[in-house]
Amino acid sequence: MLTIRISVAWMIAALSLGALGLVLVLGQPFTVKAQEPKRFQYRIIEVLPDTQNMQTKLNEFGAAGWELVSVSMGDMTEPRLIFKK
């Protein structure tokens, strides 16, 4: 009786390993994709300091896919809008 149990256990183990081997051989290969570094473009524009002009430029660049990342004051009279895409 003990011999039959051991034989059944070996048969189950062999079938399991065979199935695993078949899956590994026939399955899709595991490929690792290298991540491509992100590439950004930047654009700096000077605008007149009135609200309507700045809003127009922000909407224009936003519609073209640019994101405002910073506003700096160039010579303290005209703001510089820094966009990233």
ChimeraX attribute file (.defattr): number of C-alpha atoms within 10 A of each C-alpha:
attribute: neighborCount
match mode: 1-to-1
recipient: residues
	/A:1	6
	/A:2	7
	/A:3	8
	/A:4	9
	/A:5	10
	/A:6	11
	/A:7	12
	/A:8	12
	/A:9	12
	/A:10	12
	/A:11	12
	/A:12	12
	/A:13	12
	/A:14	12
	/A:15	12
	/A:16	12
	/A:17	12
	/A:18	12
	/A:19	12
	/A:20	11
	/A:21	12
	/A:22	11
	/A:23	11
	/A:24	12
	/A:25	10
	/A:26	8
	/A:27	9
	/A:28	8
	/A:29	8
	/A:30	7
	/A:31	6
	/A:32	6
	/A:33	6
	/A:34	6
	/A:35	6
	/A:36	6
	/A:37	6
	/A:38	5
	/A:39	6
	/A:40	7
	/A:41	8
	/A:42	12
	/A:43	14
	/A:44	14
	/A:45	12
	/A:46	17
	/A:47	17
	/A:48	13
	/A:49	14
	/A:50	10
	/A:51	9
	/A:52	10
	/A:53	11
	/A:54	16
	/A:55	11
	/A:56	12
	/A:57	16
	/A:58	17
	/A:59	12
	/A:60	12
	/A:61	16
	/A:62	14
	/A:63	10
	/A:64	10
	/A:65	12
	/A:66	18
	/A:67	16
	/A:68	17
	/A:69	11
	/A:70	11
	/A:71	14
	/A:72	13
	/A:73	12
	/A:74	11
	/A:75	8
	/A:76	9
	/A:77	11
	/A:78	15
	/A:79	18
	/A:80	20
	/A:81	20
	/A:82	17
	/A:83	20
	/A:84	15
	/A:85	15
